[in-house]
Amino acid sequence: MAKNKKEAGEMSFLDHLEELRWLLVRSTLAIVIGACVAFTFSGYIFDNIIFAPKRSDFITYRIFCDLANKYDLDKSFCVTEIPFDIISRTMDGQFSTDIWTSITAGLILVFPYILYLVWKFISPALYEKEKRYAVSFILSTSVLFFLGVLFGYFLIMPLSINFLGNYTISNVVKNNVDLDSYLSLIKTTVISCGLVFELPIIIYFLAKLGLVTATFLRKYRRYAYVIILILAAIVTPPDVVSQMIVTIPLAILFEASIFIAARINKNKEKEALANG
């Protein structure tokens, strides 16, 4: 009979700490290498990626404007300009921004490798059949993360920038946005969306641990949808099409999480009947 798990005594507490230390060291080195690559192309990254959502010809604005014209919807996304300037108010502002942005980009680039290191660290505690899912875990988690990053960049970011950049309390106040504030909005949005898209993976592990069930998720489904709709209403212009474009992917994620939890709960019940 195949071993279910490695014997608990095979690795001591200090051995686990040593493995954790090497995981952190390798992860840090990978991020540094990714950051160096990003720093090499920082000019392209800033001009064509980071500052692109501030331009009125950004692809998201053009698509929303085409949809608005085609279906006679709100024309707020047919923008000719986003009226604010980005400024740096400290001597080392642009240099430090370049460094920290490169580190963030490096983290995004090497995310699959960090997942591999995490899987390698936790694999001794897994069943033999669970270890076979290493490639599936790394691939699915990476794909969801990058989809979340793209969702945040191409949808949430331009919607937020257009709304906040055009929001005024008085014509007396002119918007001069600090570089750190602009970059913080982008990094927070992109990384947060990447992590939010990991919801099915998180639910998978919580369901495996018995902390979440499909019944629980179905019970609070209505509240989840209210939160999703509120988020969509905040970051989009007041038309149905743009709100649905934001709502649908998040709703699909939540429904996928319910499906995953249901499958795991069903498998657990089968195993309990077989063992009973």
SVG drawing of the C-alpha trace seen along z (x, -y; Angstrom):
<svg xmlns="http://www.w3.org/2000/svg" viewBox="-29 -79 48 81">
<polyline fill="none" stroke="black" stroke-width="0.4" points="0.0,0.0 1.4,-3.4 2.3,-5.8 -0.3,-8.4 2.1,-11.0 5.6,-11.2 6.2,-10.2 6.0,-13.2 9.4,-12.4 11.3,-12.5 11.9,-16.2 12.6,-18.0 11.3,-21.5 14.7,-22.9 14.7,-21.1 11.4,-22.8 12.9,-26.2 15.9,-25.6 13.6,-24.7 11.6,-27.9 14.7,-29.9 15.8,-28.6 12.3,-29.3 12.6,-32.9 16.2,-33.2 15.3,-31.7 12.1,-33.8 14.0,-37.0 16.7,-36.2 14.1,-35.4 12.4,-38.8 15.7,-40.6 16.5,-39.0 13.0,-39.8 13.4,-43.4 16.7,-43.8 15.1,-42.6 12.2,-45.1 14.6,-47.9 16.4,-47.3 13.1,-48.0 11.8,-50.6 11.5,-53.3 9.2,-51.1 7.3,-50.0 6.5,-53.5 5.7,-55.1 3.7,-52.2 2.2,-50.4 2.1,-52.4 1.2,-55.8 -0.9,-54.4 -4.2,-54.4 -3.8,-58.2 -3.9,-58.7 -7.3,-59.2 -6.4,-56.8 -6.0,-53.8 -7.6,-50.7 -10.2,-50.4 -11.5,-54.0 -11.8,-53.3 -13.7,-50.1 -16.1,-51.6 -16.6,-54.6 -17.4,-52.4 -19.9,-50.4 -21.5,-53.7 -21.8,-55.0 -23.1,-51.7 -25.8,-51.2 -26.5,-54.8 -25.2,-54.6 -23.5,-57.1 -20.7,-58.9 -18.5,-59.6 -15.8,-57.2 -15.4,-59.0 -12.8,-61.1 -10.5,-63.6 -8.3,-64.1 -7.9,-63.1 -7.3,-66.5 -4.5,-66.0 -0.7,-66.2 1.6,-63.8 4.4,-65.4 7.3,-64.3 8.0,-66.5 11.1,-64.9 14.7,-64.9 14.9,-61.1 11.2,-60.6 11.6,-59.3 14.6,-57.1 13.0,-55.4 9.8,-55.0 11.8,-53.3 13.3,-50.9 10.1,-50.0 8.2,-49.6 10.8,-47.3 10.5,-45.2 6.8,-45.0 7.2,-44.0 9.8,-41.5 7.4,-39.9 4.7,-39.6 7.2,-38.1 8.5,-35.4 5.2,-34.6 5.0,-31.1 8.5,-30.2 7.5,-31.4 4.5,-29.1 6.7,-26.2 8.9,-26.9 5.8,-27.1 4.5,-23.8 7.9,-22.2 7.9,-23.4 4.4,-22.0 4.6,-18.8 6.1,-16.6 2.8,-17.1 0.6,-16.1 -0.7,-12.7 1.0,-10.9 -2.0,-11.4 -2.1,-15.1 1.6,-15.6 0.6,-14.6 -1.3,-17.9 1.8,-20.1 1.8,-21.2 -2.0,-21.7 -1.7,-23.8 1.1,-26.0 -0.4,-26.4 -4.0,-27.2 -2.8,-29.5 -0.5,-31.4 -3.1,-31.7 -5.7,-33.1 -3.2,-35.5 -2.2,-36.9 -5.9,-37.1 -6.5,-39.1 -3.6,-41.4 -4.9,-42.0 -8.4,-42.5 -7.1,-45.1 -5.0,-46.8 -7.4,-46.9 -10.7,-47.4 -10.4,-48.6 -7.4,-50.9 -8.7,-53.0 -12.2,-53.1 -10.7,-54.4 -8.3,-56.8 -11.1,-58.3 -13.5,-58.7 -10.9,-60.1 -9.2,-62.2 -12.4,-63.9 -13.9,-64.2 -14.0,-67.8 -15.4,-69.5 -14.8,-73.0 -13.3,-74.6 -10.9,-76.4 -9.1,-73.1 -6.7,-71.8 -5.4,-68.2 -1.7,-67.7 -1.3,-64.1 1.9,-63.0 3.8,-60.2 3.7,-58.0 0.0,-58.4 -0.5,-57.4 1.8,-54.4 0.3,-53.3 -3.2,-53.2 -1.8,-51.1 0.2,-48.7 -2.6,-48.2 -5.2,-47.7 -3.2,-45.3 -1.9,-43.1 -5.2,-43.1 -7.1,-41.9 -4.4,-39.3 -5.0,-38.0 -8.8,-38.3 -8.7,-36.0 -7.1,-33.4 -10.5,-33.0 -11.2,-29.5 -7.8,-28.2 -8.3,-29.6 -11.7,-28.1 -10.3,-24.8 -7.8,-24.6 -10.4,-25.9 -12.9,-23.3 -10.2,-20.6 -9.6,-21.7 -13.3,-21.7 -13.4,-25.4 -15.8,-26.3 -18.6,-24.4 -20.7,-24.9 -23.8,-25.3 -22.1,-28.2 -21.2,-29.9 -24.7,-29.5 -26.2,-30.8 -24.2,-34.1 -24.4,-34.3 -26.8,-37.2 -24.4,-39.3 -21.5,-38.4 -23.4,-39.7 -24.4,-42.9 -20.7,-43.6 -19.7,-42.8 -22.5,-45.1 -21.5,-47.9 -17.8,-47.6 -18.9,-47.7 -21.1,-50.7 -18.2,-52.6 -15.6,-52.1 -17.7,-52.3 -19.7,-55.1 -23.5,-55.0 -24.4,-52.6 -25.4,-48.9 -22.8,-47.6 -19.7,-48.8 -21.0,-47.7 -21.8,-44.2 -18.3,-44.0 -16.8,-44.3 -19.5,-42.3 -19.5,-39.2 -15.9,-38.0 -16.2,-38.4 -19.5,-36.6 -18.0,-33.7 -15.1,-33.5 -17.6,-33.2 -19.7,-30.6 -16.6,-28.6 -15.7,-28.7 -19.1,-27.2 -18.7,-24.5 -15.2,-23.6 -16.4,-23.5 -19.3,-21.3 -17.1,-18.8 -14.7,-18.6 -17.6,-18.2 -19.1,-15.4 -15.7,-13.6 -15.3,-13.9 -18.8,-12.3 -17.9,-9.4 -14.6,-8.8 -16.5,-8.9 -19.0,-6.3 -16.3,-4.1 -14.3,-4.2 -17.4,-3.8"/>
</svg>
